[in-house]
Amino acid sequence: MDGLEEAAEANKRGLTYPFAELPQRGRTIVVAPGVHWIRMPLPYALDHINLWALDDGAGWALVDTGVRTEETAAVWRDLFANSPDDRTLTRVFVTHMHPDHVGMAG
């Protein structure tokens, strides 16, 4: 079976997700050493965005931030309250300028 046939066969079976659970509100899931998955709600038809917290030595670097809403701010407060340690944020990476990626960067 060549690569295209394998891809077509895998596509027929549907998507396979490596994690059985989603991150709970205000919590993270460790997906690799130093990489935490955050699921942030969105007030749109697409109801969430995936964000990432990266171990940055002295603190945590964030990849994207979520859209600026009261609900998002509340989830960030929950995340900080449930942080795996007391290190602070060191920096924020924004992958692109859509509001759901940059909205809470300030």
BALOBA-1460 file (C-alpha; in Angstrom, 3 decimals):
// residues 106
<rec num="1" residu="m" x="0.000" y="0.000" z="0.000"/>
<rec num="2" residu="d" x="1.510" y="3.375" z="-0.958"/>
<rec num="3" residu="g" x="1.204" y="6.563" z="1.109"/>
<rec num="4" residu="l" x="-1.856" y="7.813" z="-0.746"/>
<rec num="5" residu="e" x="-3.690" y="4.538" z="-0.280"/>
<rec num="6" residu="e" x="-2.806" y="4.501" z="3.419"/>
<rec num="7" residu="a" x="-4.066" y="8.066" z="3.827"/>
<rec num="8" residu="a" x="-7.305" y="7.230" z="1.991"/>
<rec num="9" residu="e" x="-7.835" y="4.164" z="4.198"/>
<rec num="10" residu="a" x="-7.171" y="6.152" z="7.377"/>
<rec num="11" residu="n" x="-9.581" y="8.840" z="6.157"/>
<rec num="12" residu="k" x="-12.341" y="6.226" z="5.790"/>
<rec num="13" residu="r" x="-11.877" y="5.199" z="9.431"/>
<rec num="14" residu="g" x="-12.289" y="8.805" z="10.610"/>
<rec num="15" residu="l" x="-10.182" y="10.850" z="12.957"/>
<rec num="16" residu="t" x="-8.320" y="9.238" z="15.824"/>
<rec num="17" residu="y" x="-7.694" y="11.480" z="18.811"/>
<rec num="18" residu="p" x="-4.699" y="10.783" z="21.064"/>
<rec num="19" residu="f" x="-6.537" y="11.878" z="24.242"/>
<rec num="20" residu="a" x="-9.815" y="10.432" z="25.470"/>
<rec num="21" residu="e" x="-10.626" y="13.509" z="27.553"/>
<rec num="22" residu="l" x="-10.767" y="17.215" z="26.779"/>
<rec num="23" residu="p" x="-9.251" y="19.785" z="29.135"/>
<rec num="24" residu="q" x="-11.846" y="20.777" z="31.707"/>
<rec num="25" residu="r" x="-12.712" y="24.438" z="32.146"/>
<rec num="26" residu="g" x="-9.855" y="26.166" z="33.960"/>
<rec num="27" residu="r" x="-7.567" y="23.110" z="33.722"/>
<rec num="28" residu="t" x="-4.897" y="21.876" z="31.351"/>
<rec num="29" residu="i" x="-3.887" y="18.494" z="29.996"/>
<rec num="30" residu="v" x="-0.187" y="17.706" z="29.622"/>
<rec num="31" residu="v" x="0.296" y="16.533" z="26.026"/>
<rec num="32" residu="a" x="4.111" y="16.320" z="26.090"/>
<rec num="33" residu="p" x="6.772" y="17.273" z="28.628"/>
<rec num="34" residu="g" x="6.410" y="21.022" z="29.160"/>
<rec num="35" residu="v" x="3.384" y="21.375" z="26.849"/>
<rec num="36" residu="h" x="-0.071" y="21.951" z="28.342"/>
<rec num="37" residu="w" x="-3.275" y="21.976" z="26.270"/>
<rec num="38" residu="i" x="-5.900" y="24.584" z="27.158"/>
<rec num="39" residu="r" x="-9.381" y="24.613" z="25.649"/>
<rec num="40" residu="m" x="-10.893" y="28.109" z="25.712"/>
<rec num="41" residu="p" x="-14.599" y="28.749" z="25.006"/>
<rec num="42" residu="l" x="-15.728" y="30.947" z="22.105"/>
<rec num="43" residu="p" x="-19.110" y="32.675" z="21.707"/>
<rec num="44" residu="y" x="-19.442" y="31.559" z="18.069"/>
<rec num="45" residu="a" x="-20.587" y="28.488" z="16.137"/>
<rec num="46" residu="l" x="-16.995" y="27.288" z="16.514"/>
<rec num="47" residu="d" x="-17.321" y="27.017" z="20.287"/>
<rec num="48" residu="h" x="-13.696" y="26.706" z="21.402"/>
<rec num="49" residu="i" x="-10.087" y="27.414" z="20.551"/>
<rec num="50" residu="n" x="-7.076" y="25.322" z="21.541"/>
<rec num="51" residu="l" x="-4.329" y="27.228" z="23.342"/>
<rec num="52" residu="w" x="-0.996" y="26.052" z="24.662"/>
<rec num="53" residu="a" x="1.106" y="26.786" z="27.746"/>
<rec num="54" residu="l" x="4.780" y="26.001" z="27.256"/>
<rec num="55" residu="d" x="7.323" y="25.485" z="30.023"/>
<rec num="56" residu="d" x="9.643" y="28.462" z="29.519"/>
<rec num="57" residu="g" x="12.163" y="27.820" z="32.294"/>
<rec num="58" residu="a" x="11.462" y="30.701" z="34.653"/>
<rec num="59" residu="g" x="7.757" y="30.698" z="33.801"/>
<rec num="60" residu="w" x="5.140" y="29.853" z="31.208"/>
<rec num="61" residu="a" x="4.855" y="31.030" z="27.612"/>
<rec num="62" residu="l" x="1.373" y="31.102" z="26.105"/>
<rec num="63" residu="v" x="0.479" y="30.374" z="22.513"/>
<rec num="64" residu="d" x="-2.663" y="32.381" z="21.694"/>
<rec num="65" residu="t" x="-5.068" y="33.795" z="24.263"/>
<rec num="66" residu="g" x="-8.735" y="33.455" z="23.339"/>
<rec num="67" residu="v" x="-11.245" y="36.153" z="22.467"/>
<rec num="68" residu="r" x="-11.810" y="38.991" z="24.957"/>
<rec num="69" residu="t" x="-15.062" y="38.183" z="26.773"/>
<rec num="70" residu="e" x="-16.117" y="38.010" z="30.411"/>
<rec num="71" residu="e" x="-16.317" y="34.215" z="30.107"/>
<rec num="72" residu="t" x="-12.770" y="33.988" z="28.738"/>
<rec num="73" residu="a" x="-11.497" y="36.235" z="31.542"/>
<rec num="74" residu="a" x="-13.206" y="33.958" z="34.081"/>
<rec num="75" residu="v" x="-11.603" y="30.861" z="32.540"/>
<rec num="76" residu="w" x="-8.175" y="32.542" z="32.684"/>
<rec num="77" residu="r" x="-8.757" y="33.302" z="36.382"/>
<rec num="78" residu="d" x="-9.596" y="29.607" z="36.901"/>
<rec num="79" residu="l" x="-6.467" y="28.573" z="34.984"/>
<rec num="80" residu="f" x="-4.228" y="30.794" z="37.103"/>
<rec num="81" residu="a" x="-5.873" y="29.473" z="40.288"/>
<rec num="82" residu="n" x="-5.252" y="25.871" z="39.117"/>
<rec num="83" residu="s" x="-1.752" y="26.478" z="37.729"/>
<rec num="84" residu="p" x="0.638" y="23.534" z="38.155"/>
<rec num="85" residu="d" x="3.113" y="25.838" z="39.948"/>
<rec num="86" residu="d" x="3.669" y="29.453" z="41.015"/>
<rec num="87" residu="r" x="5.735" y="30.561" z="38.016"/>
<rec num="88" residu="t" x="4.520" y="33.631" z="36.134"/>
<rec num="89" residu="l" x="3.910" y="34.265" z="32.467"/>
<rec num="90" residu="t" x="7.085" y="35.051" z="30.569"/>
<rec num="91" residu="r" x="5.638" y="35.868" z="27.155"/>
<rec num="92" residu="v" x="2.698" y="35.433" z="24.810"/>
<rec num="93" residu="f" x="2.955" y="34.183" z="21.243"/>
<rec num="94" residu="v" x="0.101" y="35.108" z="18.928"/>
<rec num="95" residu="t" x="-0.094" y="32.881" z="15.863"/>
<rec num="96" residu="h" x="-2.205" y="35.335" z="13.859"/>
<rec num="97" residu="m" x="-4.413" y="38.381" z="14.314"/>
<rec num="98" residu="h" x="-7.894" y="36.862" z="14.589"/>
<rec num="99" residu="p" x="-9.700" y="38.041" z="17.752"/>
<rec num="100" residu="d" x="-9.881" y="34.508" z="19.186"/>
<rec num="101" residu="h" x="-6.084" y="34.259" z="19.052"/>
<rec num="102" residu="v" x="-5.039" y="37.754" z="20.155"/>
<rec num="103" residu="g" x="-8.073" y="39.074" z="22.081"/>
<rec num="104" residu="m" x="-6.760" y="38.529" z="25.622"/>
<rec num="105" residu="a" x="-3.091" y="39.258" z="24.848"/>
<rec num="106" residu="g" x="-3.238" y="42.650" z="26.523"/>
